[in-house]
């Protein structure tokens, strides 16, 4: 009997990739906090994960990294502009407090996904060893 890692891991591997990509986006926002006219970006994680899951169910597979991409290049998600709470004089829409909070939340959720996947791999390892 073969083991299907896709079935065993579910969508958690895709969630981990999306969380990683979101970390990069939020870090870029924080780095550009003082850049005039920079517009803060983010992804709708739920929509991106749903799009990634539906893409996986439909059987689409990329044989090259550039073949299956969305307009933004994110796994089934769209890179969106963040709506600022208040306007700034220089046109920058980054609110450092908001970005730090989103970054921290994403980091905690990333770690939770890693912990969950670690448990899945431990269970698979025990099953293979017959424990």
C-alpha positions in Angstrom: 0.0 0.0 0.0 1.4 3.4 -1.0 1.3 6.5 1.1 -0.2 9.6 -0.5 1.5 12.6 1.1 -1.0 14.9 -0.6 -3.8 13.2 1.2 -1.9 13.0 4.5 -0.9 16.6 4.6 -4.1 18.1 3.1 -3.8 21.8 2.3 -1.3 22.6 5.0 1.7 22.5 2.7 0.0 25.1 0.5 -0.9 27.1 3.6 2.7 27.2 4.6 3.8 28.4 1.2 1.1 31.2 1.2 2.1 32.2 4.8 5.8 32.4 3.7 4.9 34.6 0.7 2.7 36.8 2.9 5.6 37.2 5.2 7.7 38.6 2.3 4.9 41.0 1.3 4.4 42.3 4.8 8.2 42.7 5.4 8.4 44.7 2.1 5.7 47.0 3.4 7.6 47.6 6.6 10.8 48.2 4.7 9.1 50.8 2.5 7.3 52.6 5.4 9.2 55.9 4.7 9.1 55.7 0.9 7.0 58.4 -0.7 4.0 57.1 -2.7 4.6 53.5 -1.7 1.3 51.6 -1.5 1.0 48.9 1.1 0.2 45.4 -0.3 -1.3 42.2 1.1 -3.1 39.1 0.0 -6.5 37.8 1.1 -5.1 34.6 2.7 -8.5 32.7 2.7 -9.2 33.5 -0.9 -5.6 32.6 -1.9 -5.8 29.3 -0.1 -9.2 28.5 -1.5 -7.9 29.2 -5.0 -4.8 27.1 -4.4 -6.9 24.2 -3.1 -9.3 24.4 -6.0 -6.4 24.5 -8.4 -5.0 21.4 -6.8 -8.4 19.6 -7.0 -8.7 20.4 -10.7 -5.5 18.6 -11.3 -3.5 21.5 -12.8 0.2 20.9 -12.4 3.1 23.1 -13.5 5.9 21.4 -15.3 7.8 24.7 -15.2 7.6 27.4 -12.5 6.4 30.0 -15.0 3.5 28.0 -16.5 0.7 28.3 -14.0 0.6 31.7 -12.4 -1.9 34.4 -11.5 -1.5 38.0 -12.5 0.4 38.6 -9.3 2.4 35.3 -9.3 0.9 34.2 -6.0 -0.6 30.7 -5.5 -4.2 31.3 -6.5 -4.3 34.7 -4.7 -4.3 38.2 -5.9 -1.9 40.9 -4.5 -4.1 43.6 -3.2 -3.6 47.2 -2.1 -4.2 47.9 1.6 -6.7 50.7 2.3 -5.1 53.1 4.8 -6.9 54.3 7.9 -5.6 57.8 7.3 -4.0 59.7 4.5 -0.4 60.7 4.6 1.1 63.8 3.1 3.7 61.9 1.0 1.2 59.3 -0.4 2.6 56.4 1.5 -0.2 54.0 2.7 2.0 51.9 5.1 0.9 52.1 8.8 3.7 50.6 10.8 1.5 49.5 13.6 -0.9 47.7 11.3 1.9 46.1 9.4 3.7 44.9 12.6 0.4 43.5 13.9 -0.3 41.6 10.6 3.3 40.4 10.4 3.2 39.1 14.0 -0.2 37.4 13.4 1.1 35.8 10.2 4.3 34.6 12.0 2.2 32.9 14.8 0.0 31.2 12.2 3.1 30.1 10.2 4.5 28.5 13.3 1.2 26.8 14.1 1.1 25.4 10.6 4.7 24.1 11.0 3.8 22.5 14.3 0.7 20.9 12.7 2.8 19.5 9.8 5.4 18.3 12.2 2.7 16.3 14.0 1.5 14.8 10.7 5.1 13.8 9.8 5.6 12.2 13.2 2.3 10.2 12.8 3.5 9.1 9.3 6.9 8.1 10.6 5.3 6.0 13.4 3.0 4.4 10.9 5.9 3.4 8.6 7.8 2.0 11.6 4.8 0.1 12.8 4.7 1.7 16.2 
